[in-house]
């Protein structure tokens, strides 16, 4: 057989193979499309975010939220947060006592107001866990034991005085199960602090540059305000604010600290995120102080509460801590400590753990 004949036969075989391959590829696309329309495909990486079934996503979020709310991890999380917030509560109580302790009429009025808030809080606590119809519907809660549901309700959380929640770096919770569980904890945290109720007129904000249009719509449905532009974590606070930043990059934490580099602002910041102390132990000393100088500088004055994560949530919340900057520690900081506050500059752009605004 001649060389030209071999070449001709190979060409015919390749052509047939290509036809079969294209037919198989077309059938595969049709199968994926049928699964999407039936709501059977949510986490497949070959499906674009626009094709994800939103109703399926809502159901997955409800399932994650229920799972976490009934877990031992969540009970530990609430107790740890309460312990961390005591520092903030003590500071606020001291400020309140020094405002005008000599005016009896104001004191009497405040007592009446506290009594009224206490009565209202009993009603609000009964509603807190069940109030968001977009997340939990009555028929979906029938399988949850009443005693377990009662134990999931917050207990006078408004006394913690945390006003706002800001969430950075959540990721694509529509396609990533880890991000979806982290989102579920954010929803539980929002209810636990009762920031949507009149006693604390605060809000819950979130931003991730990777959010899709559908994810932003779901956030809006669940009472979370989407921040419109990339702040790079540079968000100054003017009232007690909890920053929920699960597994964010070091520069994001560093930027947040820099933007609140005053004594009064640092007192009002609580951060749930990667352990600052773990950064210190894992990174070489020079790299730690040069790459994230504000984490390095504030660490000696940080009270860190590590979360005890069970094996079920080890990948989701591993190495996560609650960081509080209490008066007890900050009172020892000299005034010049706050004066050197140059805006962070990151030189190794290829290794950045943050998406910069354009």
N, C-alpha and C positions, 0 to 999 in steps of 0.2 A: 504494500500500500504506500502511495506517495505521500510526501510531506504535506502537500496541499490538501489531499483527501483527509488526512488526520486533522488538519486545521479546520476543515469544513465540518467534520463530524463533531469536533469539540464545540464549535460554535452552535450547532443544533442542540446539543445537550445543555449547554449554558442557557440558551434561549428558553428551552422547556423548563429548566429549573427556575428561571426568573419568573415565568408565568405562574408556576405553582406557588412560589414564594409570595408574589403579589396577591394572589387569591387568598392565601392563608392570612396575610397581613390585613386584607380587607375584612375577612371574617372575624379576625381578632378585634378589630375596631368596632364591628357591629355588636359583638358580645359585650364589650366594655360599655357601649352606649346603652344596650338593653339593661345592664346592671345598674347604670347610673339612673336611668328612668325608673327602675324598680326600687331605688334607694338601697341597693345591696353593696355598693362600692363606695367607701369613704376614705380609707387610708392607703389606697394604691398610689404609689408615687408616679405612675404613668398618666394619672388623671390630672388635668389642669385644675386650678383652684376655682375657676369659673364654672366647671362642670359638677362640682361637689353638691350633693343634695343637702339643702339648708335644713329641711325638716329632720333629716337623719342626723345632722350636726347638732341640732338642738337636743335631740334625744340622747346622743352620746354625752353631751355636757350635763344633762340631768342625771344620767347614770353615774358619771364621775363624781358629781357633787354629792349624790346620795351615798356612794361608796365611801368617800372621804369623811363625810359627816358622821358616819357610824363607826369609824375606825378608832383604834386606840391612839394612832398618830395625831388625829385631830384633837382629842381630849388633851394630849400632852402639849400640842401647839397652843391651845387656848390658855392653859395654865402657865406656859412659858411666857406668852405674850403679857399676861396679867402681871407676872413678876417683873418683866422688863418695864412695863408702863408705870410701875410704882415710883420709879425715879422721876418720871415726867409728872406724875400726880403730886408728889411731894414738892416739886418746884413750883407748880401752879398754885398749890395751896399756900405756899409761903408768899408768893406774889399777891394772892388774894387777901391775905391777912394784913399786908402792909399798905394796901391801897387806901382804906379809910376805916380803920377799926373803931374810931371814936364816934361815928355817926350811928346812933341807935336806930333811927328810923330806917336807914338803908339795911341794917342788919335784920330788923324785923321783917322788912319787905322781902329780903332774900330768903328768910326762913319760910315765909308763906309760899314763895315761888318754888322752893325746893320741895315742899310738901305737895304742891300741885303737880310738879314734874314727877314725883314719886308715884302719885296716883295714875298719871297718864302713862308712865312707863310700864305699869302692870298690864295695861291694855295693849300697849305696843309690843311688849314681849310675847304676848299671846299671838300676835300677828306676824312677828318678825320672821319666823322660819317658813311660814306658809304664804306670805303675802305676794310673792312675785309669780303671777300666773304664767308668765312666759317660760318659767323654769320648772315649777312644780304645779301639776294639776291634781285635783282631788283624787281622781281615780288612780293616779300613779303612786299615791302615798298610802293606799289601802294596805299594801303588803308590808309596811314598816310598822313595827310595834310601837304603841302609843308611848310607852315608857322611854323607848329609844328616841322618839321625836322630842319629847319633853326635855331629855338630857341634852339635846342638840341646841336648845334655845340659849341665847346669851343671857348673862346674869348681870344686869345693871352696868353694861359696858360703857354707857355714856359718861360715867364718872371718870373714865380714863382721860377724857378731854382731848382725844385725838380728833381733829376736825376733818382733814382731807386724807385721801389715799391717792398716791400716784404710782402707777405701774409702768415700768419700762421693760423692754426686751422680752415680752411674752412669747413672741414667735408665732408661727402659723398654727394656731390651735385647731384649725379645720382639718389639717392633714397630719399633724404630729400628736400622738397620744400623750407624750410627756408634757407638751405645752398645754394640752387640753386638761390634764390633771392640775397643772399649775393655775390655769384659768379657773377651774372649779374651786380651788382654795381661795382665790381672789374673791369670788362671789360669796363664799362662806365668811371670809374676813370682812367683807363689806357689810353683811348682815350682822355679824358679831359686834361690830363697832357702832351699828345703828346710825351710820352717817347720813342715811336718807330720811331721817325723821326730824321733826321740828326742834327737838332738844339740842341737836347739834346740826346747824345749817351748813354742812359740808358737802363735798362732792367726791366722786371717784373718777380719776382720769387715767387714761392709758395711751401709750404710744409705742409703736414698733414700725419702722420703715417698711417692713415686709407685709404688713396687714393688707389683705385683699379687701375689695369693696364689700363682699359678703360678710367677712369677719367684722368689718366696721359696723355694718348693719346689725349684726348679732350683738355686738357690744352696746350699741345704742338701745336695742330692745331691752337689755338687761340693766339699764340705768347707769351705764358707764360712758363718760364723755371722752371722745377721741381727740387728743391733742393734734392740732392741724399741721404743725411743722416740727421738724427734727430739732429738738432742743439740745441734743448731745448730752443730756443729763444736767445741763446748766440751768436749773430751776431754783431760784431763790424762794424761800418760804417766808410767810408773814404770820403764820399761825401753826400750831402743832400739826405736823404732817408725817404720815407713815409712807415710806417709799418701799414698794414691793417690787423687788428686782431679782427674780430667781435666775441664777446662773448667767448673769450679765458679765461683760468684759470688765477688766480692771479699770480702763480709762473712764467708763461710765460712772463708776463709784467715785473715782478721783475727781471728775468734773462736778459731780453733785456736791462733794465736800467743799471744793473751791468756791462754788457759787453761794455757799452759806458760811463763808469763813469769817464769822463774827461770833462773839460769845452769845449774844441774844438769839441769833438764828440757829446756832448749833444745838442749843437747848431744845429747840422745837423740832428736831429731826430724829426720826427713828428709821432704821434701814433693815429690811429683811432681805438678805442676799448672801452671797458667798462670804465665808468667814475671813475677816481681815487678818486674824491671827494666823490662819493657814497660809495666807500670802506671805507673811513674815517668815514662817518656818520653811516654806517650799522654795522661795526665791533667794538667790544670793543677795547679801545685804546691799551691795552697791546697786544692783539692778532694781531692788525694791525701793530704795530711796530716790533713785533717779527717774524711774518710769512712772511711779505713782507717789509723788512726794507728799500729797495731802493725806493719803491713807497712812503712810509711814509716820507723819507728824502727829496725827490725831489718835493713833493706836494706843499710846500710853494712857490716854484719857477716855478710852472707850470701855464701856462695860458690855461684854458680849455674852449672849445667852444661846448656846448651841442647841439645835433641835435634835432630839433623839429620834432618828429615822429608822423605822423597821425595814426588814428586807423587802417588803412589798413596795415600798416607796424609795428604795435606795438610789435608783437612777434619777428619780424625779426631784428629790429634795436633799440629796447628799451634800455634805459640807455646807449646809445652810445655817445661818445664825441670825439672831435679832440683835442689832447694835443700837445702844442707847448712849447718849452723851450727857451724863447727869451733872447736876450742880456740884455734887460731892467731889467729883473728879475735876471738873472744869474750874472750880474755885482756886485751884493751885496753878492755873495757867497764867504766866505773866502777860502784861498788856502787849509787849512787843511780839509775842507769839502770833498775834493776829495781823500784824502790820505787813509782814512779808507775804504777799498774796498775789503773785504773778499768775496770769492765766496759763493753764497747762498747754504745753506744746509737745506733740508726739512726733518724733523724727522717723521712727521705723514704721513707715506707713504700710509696708508689706505685711507686717506682723500685727497690725492693729486688731483689737478685739471690739471695735466700735465702728458703726457706719456713720461717717461724717455727713453733715448736710452739704448740699451742693449750692 
